Amino acid sequence: MQQIGPKVFLIMCKNLVFGKKTGIELGAEAVGNIKNLLKDKIRPIDAATTSFGQGLSVTPLQMIMSYAAIANQGVL
């Protein structure tokens, strides 16, 4: 997080479908929570905790999709 910066980290999270619906046909799909990254000024503690997963929440499906993207050389 310190090397790439909070703005690039936010872009990466959005590209991995964190914080929004995945698009599958489930009526009760949750979106997760990346509010700490959407602030105008991200606090250093939020940047640090988010980088190892404590400052955001994702659904199991979003986590699986992110691993699939890593396994497919970045293709989601």
N, CA, C and O atoms as a CHARMM CRD file, in Angstrom:
* protein
*
  304
    1    1 MET  N      0.82800  -1.18000   0.00000 PROA 1      0.00000
    2    1 MET  CA     0.00000   0.00000   0.00000 PROA 1      0.00000
    3    1 MET  C      0.87700   1.25000   0.00000 PROA 1      0.00000
    4    1 MET  O      0.57400   2.21600  -0.69900 PROA 1      0.00000
    5    2 GLN  N      1.95300   1.23900   0.77200 PROA 2      0.00000
    6    2 GLN  CA     2.82700   2.41000   0.81800 PROA 2      0.00000
    7    2 GLN  C      3.54800   2.60900  -0.51500 PROA 2      0.00000
    8    2 GLN  O      3.79900   3.74600  -0.91600 PROA 2      0.00000
    9    3 GLN  N      3.87800   1.53300  -1.19400 PROA 3      0.00000
   10    3 GLN  CA     4.61200   1.65200  -2.45600 PROA 3      0.00000
   11    3 GLN  C      3.72900   2.11900  -3.60000 PROA 3      0.00000
   12    3 GLN  O      4.16200   2.93200  -4.41700 PROA 3      0.00000
   13    4 ILE  N      2.48900   1.61900  -3.67900 PROA 4      0.00000
   14    4 ILE  CA     1.63600   1.99300  -4.80700 PROA 4      0.00000
   15    4 ILE  C      0.74500   3.18800  -4.50800 PROA 4      0.00000
   16    4 ILE  O      0.27800   3.85400  -5.43200 PROA 4      0.00000
   17    5 GLY  N      0.50200   3.47100  -3.23800 PROA 5      0.00000
   18    5 GLY  CA    -0.32100   4.60600  -2.84600 PROA 5      0.00000
   19    5 GLY  C     -1.79600   4.24800  -2.74200 PROA 5      0.00000
   20    5 GLY  O     -2.25200   3.28400  -3.35700 PROA 5      0.00000
   21    6 PRO  N     -2.53400   5.02000  -1.96600 PROA 6      0.00000
   22    6 PRO  CA    -3.93800   4.70300  -1.72000 PROA 6      0.00000
   23    6 PRO  C     -4.82700   4.82000  -2.95000 PROA 6      0.00000
   24    6 PRO  O     -5.79100   4.06400  -3.07400 PROA 6      0.00000
   25    7 LYS  N     -4.53600   5.74000  -3.86000 PROA 7      0.00000
   26    7 LYS  CA    -5.37800   5.90700  -5.04700 PROA 7      0.00000
   27    7 LYS  C     -5.27500   4.69700  -5.96900 PROA 7      0.00000
   28    7 LYS  O     -6.28900   4.20600  -6.46600 PROA 7      0.00000
   29    8 VAL  N     -4.06000   4.21600  -6.19700 PROA 8      0.00000
   30    8 VAL  CA    -3.87100   3.02800  -7.04500 PROA 8      0.00000
   31    8 VAL  C     -4.46600   1.80100  -6.35900 PROA 8      0.00000
   32    8 VAL  O     -5.05100   0.94300  -7.02000 PROA 8      0.00000
   33    9 PHE  N     -4.32000   1.71300  -5.03900 PROA 9      0.00000
   34    9 PHE  CA    -4.89800   0.59300  -4.29800 PROA 9      0.00000
   35    9 PHE  C     -6.41700   0.59500  -4.43200 PROA 9      0.00000
   36    9 PHE  O     -7.02200  -0.46500  -4.58800 PROA 9      0.00000
   37   10 LEU  N     -7.03900   1.76700  -4.37500 PROA 10     0.00000
   38   10 LEU  CA    -8.48600   1.87700  -4.55700 PROA 10     0.00000
   39   10 LEU  C     -8.88700   1.41800  -5.95500 PROA 10     0.00000
   40   10 LEU  O     -9.87000   0.69200  -6.10800 PROA 10     0.00000
   41   11 ILE  N     -8.15400   1.82500  -6.95600 PROA 11     0.00000
   42   11 ILE  CA    -8.44400   1.40200  -8.33200 PROA 11     0.00000
   43   11 ILE  C     -8.35200  -0.11100  -8.44900 PROA 11     0.00000
   44   11 ILE  O     -9.18800  -0.73900  -9.09900 PROA 11     0.00000
   45   12 MET  N     -7.34100  -0.69800  -7.82500 PROA 12     0.00000
   46   12 MET  CA    -7.18400  -2.15100  -7.87400 PROA 12     0.00000
   47   12 MET  C     -8.35300  -2.85100  -7.17500 PROA 12     0.00000
   48   12 MET  O     -8.85300  -3.86100  -7.66800 PROA 12     0.00000
   49   13 CYS  N     -8.78200  -2.32700  -6.04800 PROA 13     0.00000
   50   13 CYS  CA    -9.92400  -2.91200  -5.33700 PROA 13     0.00000
   51   13 CYS  C    -11.19000  -2.82500  -6.17300 PROA 13     0.00000
   52   13 CYS  O    -11.97700  -3.77100  -6.21500 PROA 13     0.00000
   53   14 LYS  N    -11.38600  -1.69900  -6.83200 PROA 14     0.00000
   54   14 LYS  CA   -12.56600  -1.54700  -7.68400 PROA 14     0.00000
   55   14 LYS  C    -12.50000  -2.48000  -8.88000 PROA 14     0.00000
   56   14 LYS  O    -13.52000  -3.03600  -9.28400 PROA 14     0.00000
   57   15 ASN  N    -11.31400  -2.66100  -9.45500 PROA 15     0.00000
   58   15 ASN  CA   -11.15800  -3.58000 -10.58500 PROA 15     0.00000
   59   15 ASN  C    -11.42400  -5.02700 -10.18400 PROA 15     0.00000
   60   15 ASN  O    -11.82500  -5.84100 -11.01500 PROA 15     0.00000
   61   16 LEU  N    -11.20200  -5.34300  -8.92000 PROA 16     0.00000
   62   16 LEU  CA   -11.47300  -6.69800  -8.42800 PROA 16     0.00000
   63   16 LEU  C    -12.91200  -6.84200  -7.93000 PROA 16     0.00000
   64   16 LEU  O    -13.24100  -7.83300  -7.27700 PROA 16     0.00000
   65   17 VAL  N    -13.76200  -5.87700  -8.22700 PROA 17     0.00000
   66   17 VAL  CA   -15.20100  -5.89000  -7.91100 PROA 17     0.00000
   67   17 VAL  C    -15.45000  -5.79600  -6.40900 PROA 17     0.00000
   68   17 VAL  O    -16.50500  -6.22800  -5.94300 PROA 17     0.00000
   69   18 PHE  N    -14.52400  -5.25000  -5.64400 PROA 18     0.00000
   70   18 PHE  CA   -14.77300  -5.02900  -4.21900 PROA 18     0.00000
   71   18 PHE  C    -15.63600  -3.77800  -4.07800 PROA 18     0.00000
   72   18 PHE  O    -15.37900  -2.76900  -4.73400 PROA 18     0.00000
   73   19 GLY  N    -16.63800  -3.83900  -3.24000 PROA 19     0.00000
   74   19 GLY  CA   -17.49200  -2.68300  -2.98600 PROA 19     0.00000
   75   19 GLY  C    -18.64700  -2.51300  -3.94200 PROA 19     0.00000
   76   19 GLY  O    -19.34900  -1.50400  -3.87500 PROA 19     0.00000
   77   20 LYS  N    -18.86900  -3.47200  -4.83600 PROA 20     0.00000
   78   20 LYS  CA   -20.01600  -3.42100  -5.73400 PROA 20     0.00000
   79   20 LYS  C    -20.47800  -4.83500  -6.05100 PROA 20     0.00000
   80   20 LYS  O    -19.77700  -5.80600  -5.76400 PROA 20     0.00000
   81   21 LYS  N    -21.63900  -4.94100  -6.63300 PROA 21     0.00000
   82   21 LYS  CA   -22.17100  -6.26400  -6.95600 PROA 21     0.00000
   83   21 LYS  C    -21.37000  -6.89800  -8.08500 PROA 21     0.00000
   84   21 LYS  O    -20.83500  -6.20200  -8.94800 PROA 21     0.00000
   85   22 THR  N    -21.29200  -8.22300  -8.07000 PROA 22     0.00000
   86   22 THR  CA   -20.49900  -8.94200  -9.06400 PROA 22     0.00000
   87   22 THR  C    -21.22100  -9.11900 -10.38800 PROA 22     0.00000
   88   22 THR  O    -20.58800  -9.34600 -11.41900 PROA 22     0.00000
   89   23 GLY  N    -22.54100  -9.01600 -10.36300 PROA 23     0.00000
   90   23 GLY  CA   -23.29800  -9.15900 -11.59400 PROA 23     0.00000
   91   23 GLY  C    -23.94900 -10.51600 -11.77400 PROA 23     0.00000
   92   23 GLY  O    -24.60000 -10.76100 -12.79000 PROA 23     0.00000
   93   24 ILE  N    -23.78400 -11.40200 -10.80200 PROA 24     0.00000
   94   24 ILE  CA   -24.47000 -12.68300 -10.91400 PROA 24     0.00000
   95   24 ILE  C    -25.92600 -12.49700 -10.51900 PROA 24     0.00000
   96   24 ILE  O    -26.27700 -11.49000  -9.90400 PROA 24     0.00000
   97   25 GLU  N    -26.75100 -13.42500 -10.85300 PROA 25     0.00000
   98   25 GLU  CA   -28.18800 -13.28300 -10.63800 PROA 25     0.00000
   99   25 GLU  C    -28.60800 -13.79000  -9.26100 PROA 25     0.00000
  100   25 GLU  O    -29.25300 -14.83100  -9.13800 PROA 25     0.00000
  101   26 LEU  N    -28.23800 -13.05000  -8.25000 PROA 26     0.00000
  102   26 LEU  CA   -28.67500 -13.31800  -6.89000 PROA 26     0.00000
  103   26 LEU  C    -29.37200 -12.06800  -6.36400 PROA 26     0.00000
  104   26 LEU  O    -28.79500 -10.98100  -6.36400 PROA 26     0.00000
  105   27 GLY  N    -30.60100 -12.22800  -5.92100 PROA 27     0.00000
  106   27 GLY  CA   -31.35500 -11.07600  -5.45500 PROA 27     0.00000
  107   27 GLY  C    -30.80400 -10.45800  -4.19200 PROA 27     0.00000
  108   27 GLY  O    -30.92300  -9.24700  -4.00500 PROA 27     0.00000
  109   28 ALA  N    -30.21200 -11.23700  -3.32700 PROA 28     0.00000
  110   28 ALA  CA   -29.74600 -10.73700  -2.03100 PROA 28     0.00000
  111   28 ALA  C    -28.22700 -10.63300  -1.95700 PROA 28     0.00000
  112   28 ALA  O    -27.64700 -10.79000  -0.88300 PROA 28     0.00000
  113   29 GLU  N    -27.58900 -10.37300  -3.07300 PROA 29     0.00000
  114   29 GLU  CA   -26.12700 -10.28800  -3.07300 PROA 29     0.00000
  115   29 GLU  C    -25.65800  -9.04800  -2.31700 PROA 29     0.00000
  116   29 GLU  O    -26.17100  -7.95100  -2.54000 PROA 29     0.00000
  117   30 ALA  N    -24.70000  -9.21600  -1.43900 PROA 30     0.00000
  118   30 ALA  CA   -24.10800  -8.10000  -0.69500 PROA 30     0.00000
  119   30 ALA  C    -23.00200  -7.46500  -1.53400 PROA 30     0.00000
  120   30 ALA  O    -22.49000  -8.08200  -2.46800 PROA 30     0.00000
  121   31 VAL  N    -22.63900  -6.24000  -1.19700 PROA 31     0.00000
  122   31 VAL  CA   -21.61600  -5.54400  -1.97000 PROA 31     0.00000
  123   31 VAL  C    -20.27900  -5.43900  -1.24900 PROA 31     0.00000
  124   31 VAL  O    -19.27600  -5.08700  -1.86900 PROA 31     0.00000
  125   32 GLY  N    -20.24400  -5.73100   0.02100 PROA 32     0.00000
  126   32 GLY  CA   -19.01200  -5.54700   0.78100 PROA 32     0.00000
  127   32 GLY  C    -18.88100  -4.09600   1.21400 PROA 32     0.00000
  128   32 GLY  O    -19.80200  -3.30200   1.02500 PROA 32     0.00000
  129   33 ASN  N    -17.74000  -3.75000   1.79300 PROA 33     0.00000
  130   33 ASN  CA   -17.56400  -2.41100   2.34300 PROA 33     0.00000
  131   33 ASN  C    -16.13000  -1.95100   2.12000 PROA 33     0.00000
  132   33 ASN  O    -15.19500  -2.52400   2.68100 PROA 33     0.00000
  133   34 ILE  N    -15.95900  -0.92600   1.30800 PROA 34     0.00000
  134   34 ILE  CA   -14.63100  -0.32200   1.10600 PROA 34     0.00000
  135   34 ILE  C    -14.68500   1.16900   1.41900 PROA 34     0.00000
  136   34 ILE  O    -13.95200   1.95400   0.81900 PROA 34     0.00000
  137   35 LYS  N    -15.54700   1.56600   2.35600 PROA 35     0.00000
  138   35 LYS  CA   -15.73800   2.98600   2.69200 PROA 35     0.00000
  139   35 LYS  C    -14.45000   3.67200   3.12800 PROA 35     0.00000
  140   35 LYS  O    -14.26100   4.85500   2.84600 PROA 35     0.00000
  141   36 ASN  N    -13.57400   2.96300   3.80100 PROA 36     0.00000
  142   36 ASN  CA   -12.31800   3.58100   4.25800 PROA 36     0.00000
  143   36 ASN  C    -11.46700   4.06700   3.09100 PROA 36     0.00000
  144   36 ASN  O    -10.68800   5.00900   3.24100 PROA 36     0.00000
  145   37 LEU  N    -11.60700   3.43500   1.93400 PROA 37     0.00000
  146   37 LEU  CA   -10.80700   3.82300   0.77200 PROA 37     0.00000
  147   37 LEU  C    -11.46600   4.91300  -0.05400 PROA 37     0.00000
  148   37 LEU  O    -10.81700   5.50400  -0.91600 PROA 37     0.00000
  149   38 LEU  N    -12.73500   5.19200   0.18900 PROA 38     0.00000
  150   38 LEU  CA   -13.46900   6.16100  -0.61700 PROA 38     0.00000
  151   38 LEU  C    -13.42500   7.58100  -0.05400 PROA 38     0.00000
  152   38 LEU  O    -14.00100   8.49500  -0.64400 PROA 38     0.00000
  153   39 LYS  N    -12.76200   7.77200   1.05800 PROA 39     0.00000
  154   39 LYS  CA   -12.65100   9.09900   1.66900 PROA 39     0.00000
  155   39 LYS  C    -11.73600   9.98600   0.83200 PROA 39     0.00000
  156   39 LYS  O    -10.87200   9.49300   0.10700 PROA 39     0.00000
  157   40 ASP  N    -11.93400  11.30400   0.93900 PROA 40     0.00000
  158   40 ASP  CA   -11.05800  12.23700   0.22500 PROA 40     0.00000
  159   40 ASP  C     -9.61500  12.12600   0.70600 PROA 40     0.00000
  160   40 ASP  O     -8.67900  12.13700  -0.09400 PROA 40     0.00000
  161   41 LYS  N     -9.44800  12.02000   2.01000 PROA 41     0.00000
  162   41 LYS  CA    -8.10900  11.87600   2.60700 PROA 41     0.00000
  163   41 LYS  C     -8.09500  10.57600   3.40000 PROA 41     0.00000
  164   41 LYS  O     -8.74800  10.47000   4.43800 PROA 41     0.00000
  165   42 ILE  N     -7.36200   9.60300   2.91800 PROA 42     0.00000
  166   42 ILE  CA    -7.28400   8.31100   3.59500 PROA 42     0.00000
  167   42 ILE  C     -6.27800   8.42700   4.73400 PROA 42     0.00000
  168   42 ILE  O     -5.12600   8.80500   4.52300 PROA 42     0.00000
  169   43 ARG  N     -6.72600   8.10000   5.93900 PROA 43     0.00000
  170   43 ARG  CA    -5.83600   8.17200   7.10300 PROA 43     0.00000
  171   43 ARG  C     -4.77700   7.07500   7.01500 PROA 43     0.00000
  172   43 ARG  O     -5.05800   6.00300   6.47900 PROA 43     0.00000
  173   44 PRO  N     -3.57100   7.31300   7.52500 PROA 44     0.00000
  174   44 PRO  CA    -2.50700   6.30400   7.47500 PROA 44     0.00000
  175   44 PRO  C     -2.91100   4.98500   8.13500 PROA 44     0.00000
  176   44 PRO  O     -2.52000   3.91700   7.66300 PROA 44     0.00000
  177   45 ILE  N     -3.68900   5.04400   9.21900 PROA 45     0.00000
  178   45 ILE  CA    -4.09600   3.80400   9.88000 PROA 45     0.00000
  179   45 ILE  C     -5.05500   3.01000   8.99800 PROA 45     0.00000
  180   45 ILE  O     -5.00000   1.78000   8.97800 PROA 45     0.00000
  181   46 ASP  N     -5.93800   3.70100   8.26700 PROA 46     0.00000
  182   46 ASP  CA    -6.84800   3.01100   7.34700 PROA 46     0.00000
  183   46 ASP  C     -6.08100   2.37400   6.19400 PROA 46     0.00000
  184   46 ASP  O     -6.38900   1.25700   5.77900 PROA 46     0.00000
  185   47 ALA  N     -5.08600   3.08500   5.67900 PROA 47     0.00000
  186   47 ALA  CA    -4.26400   2.53400   4.60300 PROA 47     0.00000
  187   47 ALA  C     -3.52000   1.28500   5.07000 PROA 47     0.00000
  188   47 ALA  O     -3.44300   0.29300   4.34600 PROA 47     0.00000
  189   48 ALA  N     -2.98100   1.34000   6.26800 PROA 48     0.00000
  190   48 ALA  CA    -2.22200   0.20300   6.79200 PROA 48     0.00000
  191   48 ALA  C     -3.11700  -1.00500   7.03900 PROA 48     0.00000
  192   48 ALA  O     -2.78500  -2.11500   6.62200 PROA 48     0.00000
  193   49 THR  N     -4.23900  -0.80600   7.70500 PROA 49     0.00000
  194   49 THR  CA    -5.09100  -1.95400   8.03100 PROA 49     0.00000
  195   49 THR  C     -5.78500  -2.52600   6.80100 PROA 49     0.00000
  196   49 THR  O     -5.99600  -3.73500   6.71300 PROA 49     0.00000
  197   50 THR  N     -6.13900  -1.66800   5.85600 PROA 50     0.00000
  198   50 THR  CA    -6.78800  -2.15200   4.64000 PROA 50     0.00000
  199   50 THR  C     -5.84000  -3.01600   3.82300 PROA 50     0.00000
  200   50 THR  O     -6.27700  -3.96600   3.17400 PROA 50     0.00000
  201   51 SER  N     -4.56200  -2.70300   3.84600 PROA 51     0.00000
  202   51 SER  CA    -3.60500  -3.45300   3.03200 PROA 51     0.00000
  203   51 SER  C     -3.50100  -4.91600   3.44500 PROA 51     0.00000
  204   51 SER  O     -3.10900  -5.75400   2.63300 PROA 51     0.00000
  205   52 PHE  N     -3.84300  -5.24000   4.69200 PROA 52     0.00000
  206   52 PHE  CA    -3.84000  -6.65700   5.06600 PROA 52     0.00000
  207   52 PHE  C     -5.23100  -7.17400   5.39400 PROA 52     0.00000
  208   52 PHE  O     -5.37200  -8.22200   6.02400 PROA 52     0.00000
  209   53 GLY  N     -6.26600  -6.44300   4.96900 PROA 53     0.00000
  210   53 GLY  CA    -7.61400  -6.97800   4.99000 PROA 53     0.00000
  211   53 GLY  C     -8.49700  -6.60900   6.15200 PROA 53     0.00000
  212   53 GLY  O     -9.61400  -7.12000   6.23600 PROA 53     0.00000
  213   54 GLN  N     -8.06000  -5.74300   7.06500 PROA 54     0.00000
  214   54 GLN  CA    -8.90700  -5.40800   8.19500 PROA 54     0.00000
  215   54 GLN  C     -9.71200  -4.13700   7.98500 PROA 54     0.00000
  216   54 GLN  O    -10.62200  -3.87200   8.77100 PROA 54     0.00000
  217   55 GLY  N     -9.43200  -3.36400   6.99700 PROA 55     0.00000
  218   55 GLY  CA   -10.14300  -2.11400   6.79800 PROA 55     0.00000
  219   55 GLY  C    -11.21900  -2.18900   5.74000 PROA 55     0.00000
  220   55 GLY  O    -11.78900  -1.16300   5.36800 PROA 55     0.00000
  221   56 LEU  N    -11.51100  -3.37600   5.24900 PROA 56     0.00000
  222   56 LEU  CA   -12.54200  -3.54300   4.25400 PROA 56     0.00000
  223   56 LEU  C    -13.21500  -4.89500   4.45000 PROA 56     0.00000
  224   56 LEU  O    -12.68300  -5.77500   5.12700 PROA 56     0.00000
  225   57 SER  N    -14.37200  -5.04600   3.85900 PROA 57     0.00000
  226   57 SER  CA   -15.02900  -6.35100   3.89600 PROA 57     0.00000
  227   57 SER  C    -15.47000  -6.70600   2.48300 PROA 57     0.00000
  228   57 SER  O    -15.95500  -5.85800   1.73500 PROA 57     0.00000
  229   58 VAL  N    -15.29600  -7.94700   2.14100 PROA 58     0.00000
  230   58 VAL  CA   -15.71300  -8.44300   0.83600 PROA 58     0.00000
  231   58 VAL  C    -16.51600  -9.71700   1.04500 PROA 58     0.00000
  232   58 VAL  O    -16.42600 -10.36100   2.09100 PROA 58     0.00000
  233   59 THR  N    -17.29000 -10.06400   0.05100 PROA 59     0.00000
  234   59 THR  CA   -18.07300 -11.29100   0.13500 PROA 59     0.00000
  235   59 THR  C    -17.19200 -12.47100  -0.27600 PROA 59     0.00000
  236   59 THR  O    -16.16400 -12.27700  -0.92400 PROA 59     0.00000
  237   60 PRO  N    -17.58300 -13.68300   0.09200 PROA 60     0.00000
  238   60 PRO  CA   -16.80400 -14.84600  -0.34800 PROA 60     0.00000
  239   60 PRO  C    -16.69100 -14.92800  -1.87200 PROA 60     0.00000
  240   60 PRO  O    -15.64600 -15.31100  -2.39700 PROA 60     0.00000
  241   61 LEU  N    -17.75500 -14.57300  -2.57700 PROA 61     0.00000
  242   61 LEU  CA   -17.71200 -14.60300  -4.03600 PROA 61     0.00000
  243   61 LEU  C    -16.70600 -13.58700  -4.58100 PROA 61     0.00000
  244   61 LEU  O    -15.97900 -13.88400  -5.52900 PROA 61     0.00000
  245   62 GLN  N    -16.66200 -12.40400  -3.99500 PROA 62     0.00000
  246   62 GLN  CA   -15.68700 -11.40800  -4.43000 PROA 62     0.00000
  247   62 GLN  C    -14.26500 -11.88900  -4.17300 PROA 62     0.00000
  248   62 GLN  O    -13.37400 -11.65000  -4.98800 PROA 62     0.00000
  249   63 MET  N    -14.04500 -12.55700  -3.06000 PROA 63     0.00000
  250   63 MET  CA   -12.71100 -13.07800  -2.75300 PROA 63     0.00000
  251   63 MET  C    -12.31700 -14.17200  -3.74600 PROA 63     0.00000
  252   63 MET  O    -11.17800 -14.20900  -4.21200 PROA 63     0.00000
  253   64 ILE  N    -13.24000 -15.04600  -4.06300 PROA 64     0.00000
  254   64 ILE  CA   -12.96400 -16.10500  -5.03800 PROA 64     0.00000
  255   64 ILE  C    -12.65000 -15.49800  -6.39500 PROA 64     0.00000
  256   64 ILE  O    -11.73400 -15.94900  -7.08400 PROA 64     0.00000
  257   65 MET  N    -13.41200 -14.46900  -6.78400 PROA 65     0.00000
  258   65 MET  CA   -13.16300 -13.81800  -8.07100 PROA 65     0.00000
  259   65 MET  C    -11.78900 -13.15600  -8.11000 PROA 65     0.00000
  260   65 MET  O    -11.13700 -13.15700  -9.15500 PROA 65     0.00000
  261   66 SER  N    -11.34000 -12.59500  -6.99400 PROA 66     0.00000
  262   66 SER  CA   -10.01800 -11.96200  -6.97600 PROA 66     0.00000
  263   66 SER  C     -8.91000 -13.00900  -7.12100 PROA 66     0.00000
  264   66 SER  O     -7.92300 -12.77800  -7.82000 PROA 66     0.00000
  265   67 TYR  N     -9.07400 -14.15800  -6.46300 PROA 67     0.00000
  266   67 TYR  CA    -8.09400 -15.23800  -6.62300 PROA 67     0.00000
  267   67 TYR  C     -8.09900 -15.77100  -8.05000 PROA 67     0.00000
  268   67 TYR  O     -7.04500 -16.10200  -8.59300 PROA 67     0.00000
  269   68 ALA  N     -9.27900 -15.85600  -8.66000 PROA 68     0.00000
  270   68 ALA  CA    -9.37200 -16.32000 -10.04700 PROA 68     0.00000
  271   68 ALA  C     -8.64700 -15.35400 -10.98500 PROA 68     0.00000
  272   68 ALA  O     -7.98200 -15.78000 -11.92900 PROA 68     0.00000
  273   69 ALA  N     -8.77800 -14.06200 -10.72200 PROA 69     0.00000
  274   69 ALA  CA    -8.08000 -13.06600 -11.55300 PROA 69     0.00000
  275   69 ALA  C     -6.57000 -13.20700 -11.41600 PROA 69     0.00000
  276   69 ALA  O     -5.84000 -13.08700 -12.40000 PROA 69     0.00000
  277   70 ILE  N     -6.10500 -13.46000 -10.20900 PROA 70     0.00000
  278   70 ILE  CA    -4.66100 -13.65700 -10.00700 PROA 70     0.00000
  279   70 ILE  C     -4.18700 -14.91000 -10.72800 PROA 70     0.00000
  280   70 ILE  O     -3.12700 -14.91100 -11.35400 PROA 70     0.00000
  281   71 ALA  N     -4.97100 -15.97200 -10.63800 PROA 71     0.00000
  282   71 ALA  CA    -4.60900 -17.23000 -11.30200 PROA 71     0.00000
  283   71 ALA  C     -4.63800 -17.11300 -12.81400 PROA 71     0.00000
  284   71 ALA  O     -3.92500 -17.84200 -13.50300 PROA 71     0.00000
  285   72 ASN  N     -5.45500 -16.20300 -13.34500 PROA 72     0.00000
  286   72 ASN  CA    -5.57900 -16.01900 -14.79300 PROA 72     0.00000
  287   72 ASN  C     -4.74700 -14.84700 -15.30700 PROA 72     0.00000
  288   72 ASN  O     -5.12000 -14.21700 -16.29700 PROA 72     0.00000
  289   73 GLN  N     -3.63600 -14.54800 -14.65600 PROA 73     0.00000
  290   73 GLN  CA    -2.71600 -13.48600 -15.04500 PROA 73     0.00000
  291   73 GLN  C     -3.41900 -12.12900 -15.16400 PROA 73     0.00000
  292   73 GLN  O     -3.13600 -11.35800 -16.08100 PROA 73     0.00000
  293   74 GLY  N     -4.33700 -11.84000 -14.23200 PROA 74     0.00000
  294   74 GLY  CA    -4.97900 -10.52600 -14.18800 PROA 74     0.00000
  295   74 GLY  C     -6.28600 -10.41100 -14.92800 PROA 74     0.00000
  296   74 GLY  O     -6.90700  -9.34900 -14.91400 PROA 74     0.00000
  297   75 VAL  N     -6.72600 -11.48000 -15.58000 PROA 75     0.00000
  298   75 VAL  CA    -7.99900 -11.44200 -16.31200 PROA 75     0.00000
  299   75 VAL  C     -9.11200 -11.89900 -15.38300 PROA 75     0.00000
  300   75 VAL  O     -9.07800 -13.01300 -14.86000 PROA 75     0.00000
  301   76 LEU  N    -10.10200 -11.02900 -15.18200 PROA 76     0.00000
  302   76 LEU  CA   -11.22700 -11.36000 -14.29500 PROA 76     0.00000
  303   76 LEU  C    -12.29300 -12.06300 -15.08600 PROA 76     0.00000
  304   76 LEU  O    -13.33000 -12.43100 -14.53400 PROA 76     0.00000
